[in-house]
Amino acid sequence: MHENEISEKIIGATIEVHRILEPGLLESVYEDALCHELYLRGIRFTRQQSVPIPYKDIKLGTDLRLDLLVEDKVIVDLKAKENLSKIDKPKLLTYLRLSKKHLGLIINFHVLLLRDGIERVVNNLQE
């Protein structure tokens, strides 16, 4: 399945979570609910996936943690805050580069309309 198809399925699941829970909860609550929704829809995912950080021929002692890796292709960075910071998109792009993935989604549940809380970040994605 192509990354774009996967992202459509992820967005559908996040809309359902947002519709039921609405804004105002902790990020961890949305993560739990989204994982359950992905499971119900038969979509494979990994929570808190570890990604090593290489530096000058060594692996640093601290790994990155991806909120969700869906179908081993799309990184989902979950948020529950009033505004995204300027570093959120570059951070996800770094995660994509280090994990050799091509598509990431920032999902911020702390918005009235979820479409306003979805940011797509690409890293050399082939259409």
N, C-alpha and C positions, 0 to 999 in steps of 0.2 A: 504494500500500500504506500502511495506517495505521501510525502510530508503534508501537502495541502489537504488531502483527504483526511488524514489523521487530525489536522488542526480543526477541520470542520466538526469532526466528532467531539473533540475536546471542547470546543466552543459550545456545542449543543449541550454537553453535560454541565458546563459551568453556568449556562443560562438556567438550567433546571435547579441547580444548587442555589443560585442567587434568587430565583423566584420563590423558593421555599424558605430560605434562611434570611434573605434581605441583608442590607448593610448593617454593620455595627458589632460584629463578632470578631473574635481573634482569628488570625491567620490559620492557626492549627485546627480550628473548628472547620473552616472551609476546606482545608486539606483533607481532613477525615471524610467529610461529606463528598468531596469530589472523587476521592478514591473509591468510595462506596458506589457512587454513580457510574464511574468508569467500569467497575467490576460488574455492575448490573447490566451494562451494555456490552459486556464481553470484550472490553478494550484492555490490552495488556499494559501494565505500567510498573515502574519501580519507584519506591519512595526513598528520599534522602540518599540518592545514588552518590557514591564517592567518586571524585575525579582527581587524580594526582596532578600536582603542579610541577612540571619539569623546569629546571633552571640550570643552565650550563652543565649539561651531562649528568645532573643528579636529580633525584626526586625530593622535593622539599618535604619536610616532616608533617606539614599540614595539608590536608586535601580540601578541595572544594566540596560542597554538598549541594546537589541539585534537588529542588523540592520534589519534582516529578520528572521522570523520563518515560514518555509514552511511546509504546511500540518500538522502543529502542531507537527512535528517530527524532522525536520532538521534545525539547526541554520546556517545561512549564515552571515559571517563576511566580509563585503566588504572593499576593500582597493584600493587606487590609489596612490601608492608610489613606488619609485625606487626599494627599497628592503624591504622585511619583516624584522621586528626586532626579536630579540631572544625571546621576551616576547609574540609575537602574538599567537603562538600555545598554550603555557601554559594558556594564557588568555582565549582562546576559550575553552580549556578543563575545566577551572573553570566555565565558562558560562554553559557548558554542565552538569557539576555536580550539580550546583545550581538549574538549571531548570529541572533536572532529564531527560535529553535527551541523546541520544546515538550517534548521528552523527552530525558533524559540517563541514562546508566547509569555508575555507578562499579563497576568490576570489580577486586576485590583478589584476586590469585592466591595470596597468601601465607596461605592458610587450608586446613584439612584438608578441609572440605566447601565446595565453591564456593558453594552457596546462602547460606552465612554471609558471603560476600564480595561479595555483589551488593546495591547500593543504587540505588534508582530515584529520580530527581529530576525533578519536573515544573514546567513554566512555562506555566500557562494551557492545559493540554492538553484538547482537546475529545474526549470519549469517543465 
